[in-house]
Amino acid sequence: MIDDFGYVKQNREEMEVLFTLLAHRYERGSILITSNLPFSKWEQIFKDPMTTAAAIDWLVSS
């Protein structure tokens, strides 16, 4: 479980760790994320449109 996702700004390396976690958990197990940010603002978190799209896709299609 990741609570208040996007509340604290993270650097690019930290977001790459999160992306790796999401990739590892995709189709293997559950993950719960809470956030006050809409998906349209998640690019500010991941810093890259392709990474953002992949992360959102994994979360909504799991």
C-alpha positions as CSV (number, residue, x, y, z in Angstrom):
1,M,0.0,0.0,0.0
2,I,1.3,3.4,-0.9
3,D,-0.6,6.2,0.8
4,D,-0.8,9.9,-0.3
5,F,1.0,9.2,-3.6
6,G,2.4,12.5,-5.0
7,Y,2.1,14.4,-1.7
8,V,5.8,14.6,-1.3
9,K,8.0,15.5,-4.3
10,Q,10.4,12.7,-5.3
11,N,13.4,12.9,-7.6
12,R,13.6,10.9,-10.8
13,E,15.7,8.1,-9.3
14,E,13.1,7.6,-6.5
15,M,10.3,7.4,-9.1
16,E,12.2,4.9,-11.1
17,V,12.3,2.7,-8.0
18,L,8.5,3.0,-7.7
19,F,8.1,2.3,-11.4
20,T,10.2,-0.9,-11.0
21,L,8.0,-1.9,-8.1
22,L,4.8,-1.4,-10.1
23,A,6.4,-3.4,-13.0
24,H,7.3,-6.2,-10.7
25,R,3.8,-6.4,-9.1
26,Y,1.9,-6.1,-12.4
27,E,-0.1,-9.3,-12.8
28,R,1.6,-10.9,-9.8
29,G,-0.1,-9.3,-6.8
30,S,-2.2,-6.5,-5.5
31,I,-1.0,-2.9,-4.9
32,L,-3.1,-0.1,-3.4
33,I,-2.3,3.5,-4.0
34,T,-4.1,6.5,-2.6
35,S,-3.6,10.0,-4.0
36,N,-5.3,13.3,-4.2
37,L,-3.9,13.9,-7.6
38,P,-5.9,13.0,-10.7
39,F,-4.2,10.8,-13.3
40,S,-3.8,13.8,-15.6
41,K,-1.3,15.3,-13.1
42,W,0.8,12.1,-12.5
43,E,3.3,13.1,-15.2
44,Q,4.5,15.7,-12.7
45,I,5.4,12.7,-10.4
46,F,7.0,10.3,-12.9
47,K,8.6,13.1,-14.9
48,D,8.0,11.3,-18.2
49,P,4.8,10.8,-20.2
50,M,5.6,7.2,-21.3
51,T,6.4,6.1,-17.8
52,T,3.3,7.8,-16.5
53,A,1.1,6.1,-19.1
54,A,2.6,2.7,-18.4
55,A,2.2,3.1,-14.6
56,I,-1.5,4.2,-14.9
57,D,-2.2,1.3,-17.4
58,W,-0.8,-1.3,-15.0
59,L,-2.8,0.1,-12.1
60,V,-6.2,0.3,-13.9
61,S,-5.9,-2.9,-15.8
62,S,-4.7,-5.2,-13.1
